[in-house]
């Protein structure tokens, strides 16, 4: 078989893995090199495309120079002296000279024109690491989510263990006790059981924790809230006649509960966020008092 018959076509070529050359035309595996231009190509079709673009790029340079003569050696010398260099957009380089960005090839995508730190192409290892980061939820936190999911299935039958009330309920996940906030039993439990820090809100139908799903802060004394966002949700999404909430209002409330680190980001985006001392769900000044003031938006 001749060398031409052995050459693969564009459709037969695969795409390169990180570290392999890429065709300058179609981006597939650059198995061959064009002798005329030293470009990586994958097939004879792409080589023809490279040579065709080279011919198209050379024609305007001759037409734009009126001093170039088509006959005689003197005309050739004059063309070489006065021909201007131009940027070839098809080949991403200068027609004559090579700049540092033209000759430098990014090791990630094997293409010229930019440095590696500016490359937007992600390697397979980077894609896998990003997926792992997005799914990096701690096992104990996943177990809490599962428990809360089981609690959500029995919300309609839940009642306070002290007074059998069905309003403003919360479940203490440390002792599995259902308590109401309307009669103050939840306040009493939080004040007397200081070691019990994890609570499930029946109103929000969520674990009371930092709004970032992967954040491990679940202790109620370490959480902050934005009362300005709470007031905005009440005005717009709460029906005062039926005392019911729309889903969008509950979502605003949930996204306004943060730990200290993530509340800083909330404060950047919400200029009316409360100062740190007032923003805690259970402020340091009221932890030792007999009555703990809890927000009606959470419980």
C-alpha positions as CSV (number, residue, x, y, z in Angstrom):
1,X,0.0,0.0,0.0
2,X,1.2,3.5,-0.8
3,X,1.8,6.1,1.9
4,X,-1.4,7.9,0.9
5,X,-3.5,4.8,1.2
6,X,-2.1,4.2,4.7
7,X,-3.0,7.7,5.9
8,X,-6.2,7.8,8.0
9,X,-9.1,10.0,7.0
10,X,-10.6,12.7,9.3
11,X,-13.5,10.5,10.2
12,X,-11.2,7.6,11.3
13,X,-9.2,9.7,13.7
14,X,-10.0,9.9,17.4
15,X,-9.8,12.9,19.7
16,X,-6.5,13.4,21.6
17,X,-6.0,12.8,25.2
18,X,-4.1,15.4,27.4
19,X,-0.5,15.5,26.3
20,X,-1.1,14.5,22.7
21,X,-0.9,16.8,19.7
22,X,-4.1,18.1,18.2
23,X,-5.0,18.9,14.6
24,X,-4.9,22.6,13.9
25,X,-8.0,22.3,11.7
26,X,-10.5,20.0,13.4
27,X,-8.9,19.4,16.8
28,X,-8.6,15.6,16.5
29,X,-5.4,13.6,17.2
30,X,-2.6,15.2,15.2
31,X,-0.9,12.0,14.0
32,X,0.8,13.7,11.0
33,X,2.8,16.9,10.4
34,X,2.3,19.1,7.4
35,X,5.8,19.4,5.7
36,X,5.0,22.8,4.3
37,X,3.9,24.5,7.5
38,X,5.0,22.2,10.3
39,X,1.5,22.1,11.7
40,X,-0.1,19.1,13.4
41,X,-2.8,17.5,11.2
42,X,-4.9,14.4,11.4
43,X,-5.5,13.6,7.7
44,X,-4.9,14.6,4.1
45,X,-8.2,16.5,4.2
46,X,-7.0,18.8,7.0
47,X,-3.6,19.2,5.2
48,X,-5.4,20.4,2.1
49,X,-7.4,22.8,4.3
50,X,-4.1,24.2,5.8
51,X,-2.5,24.7,2.4
52,X,-5.7,26.3,1.0
53,X,-5.8,28.8,3.9
54,X,-2.1,29.5,3.3
55,X,-2.8,30.3,-0.4
56,X,-5.8,32.6,0.6
57,X,-3.7,34.4,3.1
58,X,-0.8,35.0,0.7
59,X,-3.0,36.5,-2.1
60,X,-4.1,39.6,-0.3
61,X,-0.5,40.5,0.7
62,X,0.5,40.6,-3.0
63,X,-2.6,42.6,-4.0
64,X,-2.1,45.2,-1.3
65,X,1.5,46.0,-2.3
66,X,1.5,48.2,-5.5
67,X,5.3,48.1,-5.7
68,X,5.4,44.4,-6.4
69,X,6.1,43.6,-10.1
70,X,5.0,40.3,-11.6
71,X,8.0,40.1,-14.0
72,X,11.8,40.2,-13.6
73,X,14.2,39.6,-10.8
74,X,14.1,43.3,-9.8
75,X,10.4,43.0,-9.1
76,X,11.0,40.0,-6.9
77,X,13.6,41.8,-4.8
78,X,11.3,44.8,-4.5
79,X,8.5,42.6,-3.3
80,X,10.7,41.0,-0.6
81,X,11.8,44.4,0.6
82,X,8.4,46.2,0.8
83,X,6.0,43.3,1.6
84,X,4.3,43.9,5.0
85,X,3.9,41.2,7.6
86,X,0.3,40.5,8.6
87,X,-1.6,38.3,11.1
88,X,-3.0,35.1,9.6
89,X,-6.2,34.5,11.5
90,X,-6.7,31.0,9.9
91,X,-3.4,29.7,11.3
92,X,-3.2,32.0,14.4
93,X,0.3,33.3,13.7
94,X,2.1,36.0,11.7
95,X,2.7,35.3,8.0
96,X,6.5,35.7,8.3
97,X,7.7,36.3,11.9
98,X,6.6,34.3,14.9
99,X,5.8,36.0,18.2
100,X,6.2,34.3,21.6
101,X,2.5,33.6,21.8
102,X,2.4,32.1,18.4
103,X,5.2,29.6,18.9
104,X,4.2,28.8,22.5
105,X,1.8,25.8,22.7
106,X,-0.3,25.3,25.8
107,X,0.5,21.9,27.2
108,X,-3.2,21.4,28.2
109,X,-4.9,21.9,24.9
110,X,-1.9,21.9,22.6
111,X,-2.9,25.1,20.9
112,X,-1.0,28.3,20.5
113,X,-2.2,31.8,21.4
114,X,-2.3,31.7,25.2
115,X,-0.5,30.7,28.3
116,X,-1.4,27.6,30.3
117,X,-2.6,29.5,33.3
118,X,-5.2,31.3,31.0
119,X,-6.4,28.0,29.3
120,X,-10.1,27.2,29.7
121,X,-9.7,23.6,28.7
122,X,-9.9,21.2,31.7
123,X,-8.0,17.9,31.8
124,X,-9.8,14.7,32.7
125,X,-8.2,14.7,36.2
126,X,-9.4,18.3,36.8
127,X,-12.9,17.3,35.7
128,X,-12.9,14.4,38.1
129,X,-11.6,16.5,41.0
130,X,-14.3,19.1,40.4
131,X,-16.9,16.4,40.6
132,X,-15.5,15.1,43.8
133,X,-15.5,18.6,45.3
134,X,-19.1,19.2,44.4
135,X,-20.1,15.9,46.0
136,X,-17.9,16.2,49.1
137,X,-20.6,16.0,51.8
138,X,-19.5,14.5,55.1
139,X,-21.0,11.1,56.0
140,X,-22.4,12.3,59.3
141,X,-24.1,15.2,57.5
142,X,-25.6,12.8,55.0
143,X,-26.9,10.7,57.8
144,X,-28.6,13.8,59.3
145,X,-30.2,14.5,55.9
146,X,-31.6,11.0,55.9
147,X,-33.1,11.4,59.3
148,X,-34.7,14.7,58.3
149,X,-36.1,13.0,55.2
150,X,-37.8,10.4,57.4
151,X,-39.2,13.1,59.7
152,X,-40.7,14.9,56.8
153,X,-42.8,11.9,56.0
154,X,-44.7,12.2,59.3
155,X,-45.1,16.0,59.6
156,X,-48.9,15.8,59.4
157,X,-49.1,13.6,62.5
158,X,-46.4,15.4,64.6
159,X,-47.4,17.0,67.9
160,X,-45.5,18.6,70.8
161,X,-44.5,15.9,73.3
162,X,-45.4,18.3,76.2
163,X,-48.7,19.9,75.2
164,X,-49.7,18.0,72.1
165,X,-49.8,21.2,70.0
166,X,-49.4,20.9,66.3
167,X,-48.2,24.5,65.7
168,X,-44.6,25.9,65.4
169,X,-43.0,22.5,65.9
170,X,-39.3,21.5,65.9
171,X,-37.6,18.2,66.4
172,X,-34.5,17.9,68.5
173,X,-32.3,15.5,66.6
174,X,-30.1,14.8,69.7
175,X,-33.0,13.3,71.7
176,X,-35.8,12.9,69.0
177,X,-38.1,15.1,71.0
178,X,-40.9,17.1,69.2
179,X,-41.4,20.5,70.9
180,X,-43.5,23.6,70.1
181,X,-42.3,27.2,70.0
182,X,-45.8,28.7,70.5
183,X,-46.0,27.6,74.2
184,X,-42.3,28.1,74.9
185,X,-41.4,24.4,75.2
186,X,-38.7,24.7,72.5
187,X,-37.3,27.7,74.3
188,X,-37.1,25.8,77.5
189,X,-35.4,22.8,75.9
190,X,-32.8,24.9,74.2
191,X,-32.0,26.8,77.4
192,X,-31.8,23.7,79.7
193,X,-30.3,21.3,77.2
194,X,-27.3,23.3,76.0
195,X,-25.6,20.2,74.5
196,X,-28.6,19.6,72.2
197,X,-27.7,21.7,69.1
198,X,-29.3,20.1,66.1
199,X,-32.9,20.9,65.3
200,X,-35.3,20.1,62.4
201,X,-37.8,22.9,61.6
202,X,-41.3,21.6,60.7
203,X,-42.1,25.0,59.1
204,X,-39.1,25.0,56.8
205,X,-39.2,21.2,56.4
206,X,-35.4,21.3,56.7
207,X,-32.5,20.8,59.1
208,X,-31.7,24.2,60.6
209,X,-28.1,24.6,59.4
210,X,-25.9,26.7,57.2
211,X,-27.6,27.2,53.8
212,X,-24.6,25.7,51.9
213,X,-25.4,22.0,51.6
214,X,-21.8,20.9,52.1
215,X,-21.2,23.1,55.2
216,X,-20.8,21.1,58.4
217,X,-22.1,23.8,60.7
218,X,-25.4,22.4,62.2
219,X,-25.2,23.8,65.8
220,X,-28.0,26.3,66.3
221,X,-25.8,28.5,68.5
222,X,-23.3,29.0,65.7
223,X,-25.8,30.1,63.0
224,X,-26.7,33.6,62.0
225,X,-29.7,35.0,60.2
226,X,-30.5,38.1,58.1
227,X,-33.6,39.7,59.7
228,X,-33.8,42.2,56.8
229,X,-34.3,39.2,54.3
230,X,-36.8,37.7,56.8
231,X,-38.8,40.9,56.9
232,X,-38.8,41.1,53.1
233,X,-40.0,37.5,52.8
234,X,-42.8,38.2,55.3
235,X,-44.0,41.3,53.5
236,X,-44.1,39.6,50.1
237,X,-44.7,35.9,50.6
238,X,-46.7,35.5,53.9
239,X,-50.5,35.5,53.9
240,X,-51.4,37.3,57.2
241,X,-55.0,36.1,57.1
242,X,-54.2,32.3,56.8
243,X,-50.7,32.5,58.3
244,X,-49.4,30.4,55.5
245,X,-46.2,30.8,53.4
246,X,-45.4,30.6,49.8
247,X,-42.6,28.4,48.7
248,X,-40.5,31.3,47.5
249,X,-40.7,33.0,50.9
250,X,-39.5,29.9,52.7
251,X,-36.6,29.6,50.2
252,X,-35.5,33.2,51.1
253,X,-35.6,32.3,54.8
254,X,-33.6,29.2,54.3
255,X,-30.9,30.9,52.2
256,X,-30.6,33.6,54.9
257,X,-29.4,31.1,57.5
258,X,-25.6,30.9,57.5
259,X,-22.6,30.1,59.5
260,X,-20.1,32.9,60.3
261,X,-17.9,32.3,57.3
262,X,-20.8,32.1,54.8
263,X,-22.7,35.0,56.5
264,X,-19.8,37.2,55.4
265,X,-20.6,36.5,51.8
266,X,-24.3,37.2,52.5
267,X,-23.4,40.5,54.0
268,X,-21.5,41.4,50.9
269,X,-24.6,40.8,48.8
270,X,-27.1,42.2,51.3
271,X,-26.0,45.6,52.5
272,X,-28.8,45.7,55.1
273,X,-27.7,42.5,56.9
274,X,-27.6,42.8,60.7
275,X,-24.4,43.3,62.6
276,X,-22.8,40.1,64.0
277,X,-24.1,40.3,67.6
278,X,-27.7,40.8,66.6
279,X,-27.6,38.3,63.7
280,X,-27.2,35.1,65.7
281,X,-30.3,32.9,66.1
282,X,-29.4,32.7,69.7
283,X,-27.4,35.7,70.7
284,X,-24.6,35.5,73.2
285,X,-26.4,38.1,75.4
286,X,-29.5,35.9,75.8
287,X,-28.0,32.5,76.2
288,X,-28.0,32.8,80.0
289,X,-31.5,34.4,80.2
290,X,-34.6,32.4,81.2
291,X,-36.3,33.0,77.8
292,X,-34.6,32.5,74.5
293,X,-36.1,34.6,71.7
294,X,-36.5,32.5,68.5
295,X,-37.5,33.8,65.1
296,X,-41.1,33.1,64.0
297,X,-39.8,32.6,60.4
298,X,-37.7,29.5,61.4
299,X,-40.0,27.7,63.8
